[in-house]
Amino acid sequence: MQDAPMVKVKLRDVAEAAGVAVGTVSRVLNRNPTVADPIRRKVQDAIAALGYELDPVAQSMRGGRTRLVACAIRDFDIPRFGIFIKEAEQVLRAHGYTLLLSSTTNRPEVEVELLRAFEGRKVDGVMMTVSDEGDPDVIAALAAARMPVLLIDRDRIESADRVVVDHRTGAALAVEHLLGLGHRRIAMLVGDTKAYPSRSRVQGYRDAFLAQGAAPMPHLLRDRVLTPEDAFRETMALMGLAGPPTAIFVAAMDMLGGCIRALRTLHREVGKDVSLVAGADSELAELHAPPVTAIAWDLAEMGRHAATMLLQRMAGEAADAARCLTLPTRLTIRQSCTAVAPPAAGG
């Protein structure tokens, strides 16, 4: 004797069992706050008793949502950014969303194309970085986007929600530390100053010199350091100067390896021949011999805040005005920096 086929429980079956309208069941399933608690409990009891299973595709079609969120970042070669992605994804998944990940390759035209593609896929929200916060095409695409967009570590486009890190203070702390050890020839390797992180790090670098009544040496500031190969090349060039730096602030994220490789090539010992500070803490900074002084911030917290803010915006729970959340930085002092003799008078 064959088992009788299972009959799929429908929405109207739940409504009849609970003694309410089908629309009321739908509102309960979509967590609509207008449903009174006693009615909500009746519907939930009926769902449990009948074994009703929600069809997520049908629910998305009825609610006009795909339950998809897109995240677009510069590239996938920065290991620590995986911490941000992991934490954001966990928050989104807990609320029934799937995260799509893409790379902008740090080009405005790709960023514009991705925004259009995300809109075509009808994603419910987007988290992304942009390479140039002043690019008119990017600004126009963000303004025209039909879904909420949250910008990651970008500050100038104030029409969108933003989660940023206080890189300016972190950079100032790093350079103040080096200045306090007597360094004056402090080199800085930084990324593209068209974007907030590098721009604010340069501001912090200059702030620290100004606070000491000193001036940085412009030829020791090297920007558009976007790959470890860039960091290697610029470090080689800096150390080949007639008056090489006594300290290097590797402010660009994930560029520490390229700098260290150049110093090893030149047989320059970190902490002895040159002091070193990393602009973003990492396993390399911690495990290098000697361990490298580094700026740190909580990328996990950043991911959780970004996902939560986007969820609030998608649900219509955020204020109309765009919000900006700033995460603090701190300097973790290790053994990679040593004092130097102050320059001779008139030197």
C-alpha positions, -999 to +999 in steps of 0.1 A: +000+000+000+014+033-011+015+063+012-009+090+003+007+120-013+014+149+010-010+179+005+008+212+005-005+236+031-016+269+015-018+304+028-056+302+029-055+270+050-035+289+076-060+318+074-090+295+079-073+277+109-065+311+126-099+326+117-083+356+099-080+370+064-053+358+040-039+393+040-034+391+078-014+359+074+008+376+048+014+405+071+025+382+099+049+364+076+064+397+065+067+409+101+044+438+096+042+458+129+006+467+123-007+432+133-018+430+170+001+406+191-029+383+200-037+379+162+000+374+154+002+345+180-030+329+165-015+329+131+019+316+143+001+288+162-018+278+130+014+278+110+030+255+135+000+232+138-004+228+100+033+226+092+031+255+068+064+261+050+071+295+036+080+297-001+108+323-002+106+328-040+068+335-038+073+358-008+100+377-026+077+382-056+048+393-034+069+417-014+089+431-044+121+418-029+148+394-040+164+390-006+197+397-023+224+422-012+254+431-033+289+440-020+315+455-044+350+461-033+383+471-050+397+437-053+399+403-034+436+405-027+433+421+007+430+392+032+418+413+061+389+427+042+375+391+044+368+399+081+344+427+070+327+404+044+323+375+068+307+396+096+284+415+072+273+383+055+264+367+089+242+397+099+225+397+065+220+359+064+204+360+099+178+383+083+172+361+053+194+378+028+220+363+004+252+383-002+266+387-037+303+397-040+319+415-069+351+435-076+352+471-089+389+467-100+392+503-086+378+518-118+349+543-119+335+528-152+333+494-136+316+509-105+289+525-127+284+492-147+280+472-115+254+496-101+234+491-133+239+454-131+228+452-095+197+472-104+190+448-132+192+419-108+168+438-085+190+435-055+175+450-024+206+469-013+243+475-021+275+480+000+304+492-020+336+512-023+343+538-050+377+547-064+371+584-070+346+602-047+346+631-071+339+612-103+307+627-119+295+595-135+298+576-102+280+603-083+252+603-109+249+566-108+246+566-070+220+593-072+200+574-098+201+540-079+167+527-071+180+506-042+198+518-010+235+520-013+259+521+017+295+533+010+324+515+027+351+538+041+341+568+018+331+602+032+325+628+005+293+615-011+270+626+017+237+615+000+245+579+009+249+561+043+285+556+051+307+535+075+342+550+078+373+545+099+391+574+115+423+570+095+433+606+101+438+601+138+454+567+133+480+582+109+486+611+133+493+587+161+517+567+140+537+598+129+537+613+164+552+581+177+580+583+151+586+620+157+588+613+194+616+589+187+635+617+169+627+608+133+623+636+108+629+619+075+597+599+077+585+584+044+549+576+037+535+550+012+498+557+006+472+546-019+450+568-042+442+601-025+410+604-046+395+581-020+389+589+017+413+564+034+444+577+017+433+613+017+427+612+054+459+594+062+479+621+044+460+647+065+470+629+097+506+626+085+507+664+081+488+670+113+515+653+133+543+673+118+524+705+123+518+697+160+555+694+164+563+726+146+580+707+119+574+701+082+573+668+063+596+664+033+573+662+002+597+639-018+593+613+009+555+611+004+547+585-023+510+580-033+491+556-056+508+527-040+481+501-048+499+468-050+527+451-031+549+456-063+543+493-060+553+492-024+585+473-033+594+497-060+588+529-040+607+515-010+637+507-032+636+542-046+633+559-012+662+539+003+683+548-027+680+586-020+711+605-009+692+612+023+671+581+028+642+580+053+650+568+088+614+556+091+587+544+067+550+546+074+534+520+051+499+536+052+485+518+022+465+487+034+481+453+028+513+469+013+536+460+042+549+428+025+562+447-005+581+472+017+596+445+039+607+426+008+625+457-005+643+462+028+654+426+029+667+430-007+687+460+005+699+442+037+683+469+058+671+456+092+637+467+105+641+483+139+678+489+135+685+504+101+650+518+095+619+521+117+586+508+103+549+514+110+520+496+092+489+515+084+467+485+090+475+457+115+478+422+101+493+388+109+524+398+090+529+428+112+523+407+143+545+378+133+574+396+116+607+397+135+607+422+150+569+426+153+558+458+134+540+487+151+507+491+134+474+510+133+444+489+142+406+491+140+378+466+143+369+453+108+344+428+122+326+456+140+327+476+107+311+448+088+283+443+114+275+481+115+275+483+077+251+454+073+228+466+101+226+501+087+218+488+052+191+465+067+176+495+085+176+515+053+160+487+032+133+482+058+125+519+059+135+522+095+163+548+090+159+585+091+156+603+057+190+620+062+220+599+053+241+586+082+278+583+088+293+561+114+330+565+123+350+538+139+380+546+160+416+536+154+444+528+178+482+524+176+496+491+186+533+497+195+557+468+189+595+466+184+599+479+148+607+515+158+638+528+176+650+562+185+674+582+164+697+611+174+681+645+168+694+664+137+723+687+144+716+724+146+714+738+111+715+703+097 
